[in-house]
Amino acid sequence: MLKNNYPTSDWQISAPANLGMDANMLSELESRIKSEYSNINGIVVVRNGTIAYEKYYNGASPNDTHHVASVTKSIISALIGIAIEAGFINNADQKVLEFFPDYVPNAAQDQQKQEITLRHLLTMTAPYAFADWHEPLEQMCMQPDWVKYTLDMLGQQGTIGGFKYSTAGAHLLSAIITRSTRQSAREFANERLFKPIGMNEIPDYEMSSFGFDDLFGVNVKGWVEDPNRITTGGWGLTLSPRDMARFGLLYLNRGQWGHNQIISETWIEESTAMNPNHYGYLWWLREEDGVYTYSALGDGGNVICCIPEKKLVVAIASEFTLQPRDRWPLIKDCIIPSVVE
């Protein structure tokens, strides 16, 4: 078995051949990205904890950060696991409304709401009052209180257990982190996750306005907050491709970094265990041609793909564009087959 490294302040970089990879196959990434994936700003391929391939495009450089959109959700999942292990939260089956004693639901109408747990939010199996894949996120963003708006919508229509993707539900998890730890998700992440594994800490950029560009577009920096200074749970985080790769490597190493267990191994296993929805605890799951992967996926083509069997992490940061080309063929055709030992 090849030795797995833990990058400290700097990554180790090595020729692909030294990492059991075919350099010629990896070199095909260059022309493929330029011809088919023009909105990719940076890609980092890590094997055995060492960078085997790294390229930047569209004027980007290694230290630049990019809005990674829904990749943020997988970070929130990690923080929930850390908060449970630290005793701030009892377990994933704790009821959501226990964290919001000041919220008063309509007892007759909202009985289902009282049964929803953190696990339902993590696995996207809570019901909401919108059609599948038609979440009115812009409505939440116009509210003075995003958490109350989401709690009102939670548990309406459908039954608990059916898969329904909700970005607002991930925002509730961020609010739960704040309610339980007395820190914002950004502060908790800096202290318990980012700093311990050598990721750059996220500065506090207090929001001055809440227009589209501030929440989703060119003005996004650091980690977006809602009007009550709750860190956005479903999007809004900016990361460099190298830091995306660090986070993926932490999961590949089953939560361990050096001699420290940052996230419990049990949480990693639960988060990435295959199921009929192909969705773990805010991670997308895939099994194809005998290769199992789990990925943090963000709009525009932002990806952290972990491939345990190959000891690979692929981090891709992208500029937002409508209907970007799926990154999976790039990973499947050029990166996975490049592993030769």
C-alpha positions as CSV (number, residue, x, y, z in Angstrom):
1,M,0.0,0.0,0.0
2,L,1.3,3.4,-0.9
3,K,2.0,5.8,2.0
4,N,-0.6,8.5,2.5
5,N,0.7,11.9,3.3
6,Y,-1.0,14.7,5.3
7,P,-0.2,18.1,3.9
8,T,0.8,20.6,6.5
9,S,1.0,24.3,5.5
10,D,2.1,23.3,2.0
11,W,1.2,20.4,-0.2
12,Q,3.7,17.9,-1.5
13,I,3.7,17.8,-5.3
14,S,5.1,14.8,-7.2
15,A,5.2,13.5,-10.7
16,P,2.2,11.2,-11.5
17,A,4.5,8.2,-12.1
18,N,5.7,8.5,-8.5
19,L,2.1,8.2,-7.3
20,G,1.2,5.2,-9.5
21,M,-0.5,7.3,-12.2
22,D,-0.1,7.5,-15.9
23,A,1.1,11.1,-16.8
24,N,0.0,10.8,-20.5
25,M,-3.6,10.0,-19.5
26,L,-3.7,12.9,-17.1
27,S,-2.2,15.2,-19.7
28,E,-5.4,14.6,-21.7
29,L,-7.2,16.8,-19.1
30,E,-5.7,19.9,-20.6
31,S,-7.2,19.8,-24.0
32,R,-10.5,18.3,-22.7
33,I,-11.0,21.2,-20.2
34,K,-10.2,23.9,-22.8
35,S,-12.5,22.4,-25.4
36,E,-15.4,21.2,-23.3
37,Y,-15.2,22.8,-19.8
38,S,-14.3,26.4,-20.4
39,N,-15.8,27.6,-17.0
40,I,-13.3,25.5,-14.9
41,N,-11.1,27.9,-13.0
42,G,-8.9,25.3,-11.2
43,I,-8.5,21.6,-10.9
44,V,-6.4,19.7,-8.3
45,V,-5.9,15.9,-8.4
46,V,-4.5,14.3,-5.2
47,R,-3.4,10.7,-4.8
48,N,-2.1,9.4,-1.5
49,G,-2.1,12.8,0.0
50,T,0.1,14.3,-2.7
51,I,-0.8,16.6,-5.6
52,A,-0.4,14.7,-8.9
53,Y,-2.0,17.3,-11.2
54,E,-2.9,20.9,-10.8
55,K,-4.0,23.5,-13.4
56,Y,-5.6,26.9,-13.4
57,Y,-7.6,28.7,-16.1
58,N,-9.3,32.0,-16.8
59,G,-6.7,34.0,-15.0
60,A,-7.1,32.1,-11.7
61,S,-4.2,31.1,-9.4
62,P,-3.7,28.6,-6.6
63,N,-4.5,31.1,-3.8
64,D,-7.8,32.4,-5.4
65,T,-11.0,31.5,-3.8
66,H,-14.2,30.6,-5.7
67,H,-17.8,30.4,-4.7
68,V,-18.4,26.7,-4.5
69,A,-22.2,26.9,-4.2
70,S,-23.7,23.6,-2.8
71,V,-20.3,22.1,-1.9
72,T,-21.1,24.2,1.2
73,K,-23.7,21.6,2.2
74,S,-21.0,18.9,2.6
75,I,-19.0,21.2,4.9
76,I,-22.2,21.8,7.0
77,S,-22.6,18.0,7.2
78,A,-19.1,17.7,8.6
79,L,-19.8,20.4,11.2
80,I,-22.9,18.6,12.4
81,G,-20.8,15.5,12.9
82,I,-18.2,17.4,14.8
83,A,-20.8,19.1,17.0
84,I,-22.4,15.7,17.8
85,E,-19.0,14.2,18.7
86,A,-18.2,17.3,20.9
87,G,-21.5,16.9,22.8
88,F,-23.2,20.1,21.5
89,I,-25.8,18.0,19.8
90,N,-27.2,14.7,21.1
91,N,-27.4,12.7,17.9
92,A,-28.7,12.9,14.3
93,D,-32.1,11.7,15.5
94,Q,-32.6,14.8,17.6
95,K,-35.8,16.6,16.6
96,V,-35.3,19.9,14.7
97,L,-37.8,21.8,16.7
98,E,-35.9,21.1,19.9
99,F,-33.4,23.7,18.8
100,F,-36.0,26.3,18.2
101,P,-38.1,26.4,21.4
102,D,-39.1,30.0,20.6
103,Y,-40.8,28.8,17.4
104,V,-44.5,28.1,17.8
105,P,-46.0,25.8,15.2
106,N,-49.6,25.4,14.4
107,A,-50.3,22.2,16.4
108,A,-53.1,20.9,14.2
109,Q,-51.5,21.7,10.9
110,D,-47.9,21.1,11.8
111,Q,-47.9,17.7,13.6
112,Q,-45.6,16.2,11.0
113,K,-43.1,19.0,11.5
114,Q,-42.6,17.9,15.1
115,E,-41.3,14.5,14.0
116,I,-38.6,15.8,11.7
117,T,-35.0,15.1,12.8
118,L,-31.5,16.3,11.8
119,R,-31.1,13.1,9.9
120,H,-34.0,14.0,7.7
121,L,-32.4,17.4,6.9
122,L,-29.0,15.7,6.3
123,T,-30.5,13.1,3.9
124,M,-33.0,15.5,2.2
125,T,-35.9,13.3,3.4
126,A,-38.0,16.0,5.0
127,P,-41.2,17.2,3.2
128,Y,-41.6,20.9,2.1
129,A,-44.3,22.9,0.5
130,F,-42.8,23.0,-3.0
131,A,-42.6,20.6,-6.0
132,D,-39.5,18.5,-6.4
133,W,-36.5,20.5,-7.7
134,H,-38.6,23.7,-7.7
135,E,-37.6,25.2,-4.4
136,P,-38.4,28.9,-4.3
137,L,-35.0,29.9,-2.9
138,E,-35.5,33.5,-3.9
139,Q,-38.5,33.7,-1.6
140,M,-36.4,32.7,1.4
141,C,-33.8,35.3,0.4
142,M,-36.4,38.1,0.5
143,Q,-37.4,37.3,4.1
144,P,-36.2,39.2,7.2
145,D,-36.0,35.8,9.0
146,W,-34.9,32.9,6.8
147,V,-35.0,30.4,9.7
148,K,-38.7,31.1,10.5
149,Y,-39.6,31.1,6.9
150,T,-38.0,27.6,6.5
151,L,-39.5,26.3,9.7
152,D,-42.9,27.4,8.4
153,M,-42.4,25.5,5.1
154,L,-40.9,22.4,6.8
155,G,-43.2,19.4,7.1
156,Q,-45.8,20.7,4.6
157,Q,-47.0,18.4,1.8
158,G,-45.8,14.8,1.3
159,T,-44.5,12.5,3.9
160,I,-41.3,12.1,5.9
161,G,-38.8,9.8,4.1
162,G,-39.3,10.8,0.5
163,F,-36.2,12.4,-1.1
164,K,-36.7,16.2,-1.7
165,Y,-33.7,18.4,-2.3
166,S,-33.8,21.5,-0.2
167,T,-31.2,24.2,0.2
168,A,-33.3,25.9,2.9
169,G,-33.1,22.7,4.9
170,A,-29.3,22.9,4.9
171,H,-29.6,26.5,6.2
172,L,-31.6,25.2,9.1
173,L,-28.7,22.9,9.9
174,S,-26.4,26.0,10.0
175,A,-28.9,27.7,12.4
176,I,-28.8,24.5,14.6
177,I,-25.0,24.7,14.7
178,T,-25.3,28.3,16.0
179,R,-28.1,27.4,18.5
180,S,-26.1,24.5,19.9
181,T,-22.5,25.8,19.9
182,R,-23.2,29.6,20.3
183,Q,-20.9,30.1,17.3
184,S,-21.7,30.8,13.7
185,A,-21.0,27.9,11.3
186,R,-18.2,30.0,9.9
187,E,-16.6,30.4,13.4
188,F,-17.2,26.8,14.3
189,A,-15.7,25.6,11.0
190,N,-12.6,27.9,11.4
191,E,-11.9,26.5,14.9
192,R,-12.9,22.9,14.6
193,L,-12.4,22.0,10.9
194,F,-10.5,24.5,8.7
195,K,-7.6,25.5,11.0
196,P,-6.9,21.9,12.2
197,I,-6.3,20.6,8.7
198,G,-4.5,23.6,7.3
199,M,-7.3,25.2,5.3
200,N,-7.4,29.0,5.2
201,E,-9.7,30.5,7.8
202,I,-12.7,32.3,6.4
203,P,-12.7,36.0,7.4
204,D,-15.9,37.7,8.7
205,Y,-17.2,39.9,5.9
206,E,-20.3,41.4,7.3
207,M,-23.1,41.6,4.7
208,S,-23.9,45.2,3.7
209,S,-26.8,44.2,1.3
210,F,-28.7,41.1,0.2
211,G,-29.1,41.4,-3.5
212,F,-28.5,38.6,-6.0
213,D,-24.8,39.5,-6.5
214,D,-24.3,39.7,-2.7
215,L,-25.8,36.3,-2.1
216,F,-24.9,34.4,-5.2
217,G,-22.9,36.5,-7.7
218,V,-19.8,38.6,-8.1
219,N,-19.9,40.1,-4.5
220,V,-19.8,36.8,-2.7
221,K,-16.7,36.6,-0.5
222,G,-15.8,34.7,2.7
223,W,-19.0,32.9,3.7
224,V,-22.4,34.5,3.1
225,E,-24.7,35.2,6.0
226,D,-28.5,35.8,6.3
227,P,-29.9,39.0,7.7
228,N,-29.6,37.6,11.2
229,R,-26.0,36.7,10.7
230,I,-26.6,33.0,10.4
231,T,-24.0,31.5,8.0
232,T,-25.7,30.2,4.9
233,G,-25.9,26.4,5.1
234,G,-26.7,25.6,1.5
235,W,-24.3,27.8,-0.5
236,G,-22.2,30.9,-0.1
237,L,-18.8,29.5,1.0
238,T,-15.7,30.5,-1.0
239,L,-12.7,28.1,-1.1
240,S,-9.6,27.6,-3.1
241,P,-9.2,24.3,-5.1
242,R,-6.4,23.2,-2.8
243,D,-8.5,23.7,0.3
244,M,-11.4,21.8,-1.4
245,A,-8.9,19.0,-1.9
246,R,-7.9,19.1,1.8
247,F,-11.5,18.7,2.9
248,G,-11.9,15.8,0.5
249,L,-8.7,14.2,1.8
250,L,-9.9,14.4,5.3
251,Y,-12.9,12.3,4.3
252,L,-10.8,9.9,2.4
253,N,-8.7,9.5,5.5
254,R,-11.9,8.7,7.4
255,G,-11.8,11.9,9.5
256,Q,-8.2,11.6,10.6
257,W,-5.5,14.3,10.0
258,G,-2.1,13.3,11.3
259,H,-2.6,12.1,14.8
260,N,-5.9,14.0,15.3
261,Q,-9.4,12.6,14.6
262,I,-11.2,15.7,13.3
263,I,-14.4,14.0,12.4
264,S,-15.4,10.7,13.8
265,E,-14.9,7.7,11.6
266,T,-18.5,6.6,12.3
267,W,-19.8,9.9,11.0
268,I,-17.8,9.5,7.8
269,E,-19.1,6.0,7.3
270,E,-22.7,7.1,7.9
271,S,-22.4,10.2,5.7
272,T,-21.1,8.2,2.7
273,A,-22.9,4.9,3.0
274,M,-24.7,4.0,-0.3
275,N,-28.5,4.0,-0.2
276,P,-31.4,3.9,-2.7
277,N,-31.4,7.8,-3.0
278,H,-27.7,7.8,-3.8
279,Y,-27.5,10.7,-1.3
280,G,-25.8,10.4,2.1
281,Y,-25.5,13.2,4.7
282,L,-25.3,16.1,2.2
283,W,-23.0,14.0,-0.1
284,W,-23.9,12.6,-3.5
285,L,-23.1,8.9,-3.9
286,R,-22.3,7.0,-7.1
287,E,-21.3,3.5,-8.0
288,E,-20.4,2.9,-11.6
289,D,-18.3,0.2,-13.3
290,G,-17.4,-1.2,-9.9
291,V,-16.0,2.2,-8.7
292,Y,-17.6,3.8,-5.7
293,T,-17.4,7.6,-5.2
294,Y,-18.9,10.3,-3.0
295,S,-18.9,13.9,-4.0
296,A,-19.7,17.4,-2.8
297,L,-21.4,19.0,-5.8
298,G,-22.1,22.7,-6.3
299,D,-24.0,24.6,-9.0
300,G,-21.8,25.6,-12.0
301,G,-19.6,22.6,-11.8
302,N,-17.9,22.8,-8.5
303,V,-16.8,19.4,-7.3
304,I,-15.0,17.6,-4.5
305,C,-15.0,13.9,-5.6
306,C,-13.5,11.3,-3.3
307,I,-12.6,7.9,-4.8
308,P,-11.5,5.7,-1.9
309,E,-10.5,2.6,-3.8
310,K,-8.1,4.7,-5.9
311,K,-7.0,6.9,-3.0
312,L,-8.0,9.9,-5.2
313,V,-9.5,13.3,-4.5
314,V,-10.4,15.5,-7.3
315,A,-11.3,19.2,-6.6
316,I,-12.7,21.4,-9.3
317,A,-13.6,25.1,-8.9
318,S,-15.7,26.7,-11.6
319,E,-17.2,30.0,-12.6
320,F,-21.0,29.9,-12.5
321,T,-22.7,29.2,-15.8
322,L,-26.1,27.9,-16.6
323,Q,-26.3,24.2,-17.4
324,P,-22.6,23.4,-17.2
325,R,-21.2,20.2,-18.6
326,D,-21.2,17.4,-16.1
327,R,-17.8,16.9,-14.6
328,W,-18.2,13.2,-14.1
329,P,-17.1,12.2,-17.6
330,L,-13.9,14.1,-17.1
331,I,-13.2,12.3,-13.9
332,K,-14.3,8.9,-15.3
333,D,-12.4,9.1,-18.6
334,C,-9.2,10.9,-17.7
335,I,-8.5,10.6,-14.0
336,I,-9.8,7.3,-12.6
337,P,-8.2,5.2,-15.5
338,S,-4.8,7.1,-14.9
339,V,-4.3,5.1,-11.7
340,V,-2.1,2.1,-12.7
341,E,-1.1,0.8,-9.3
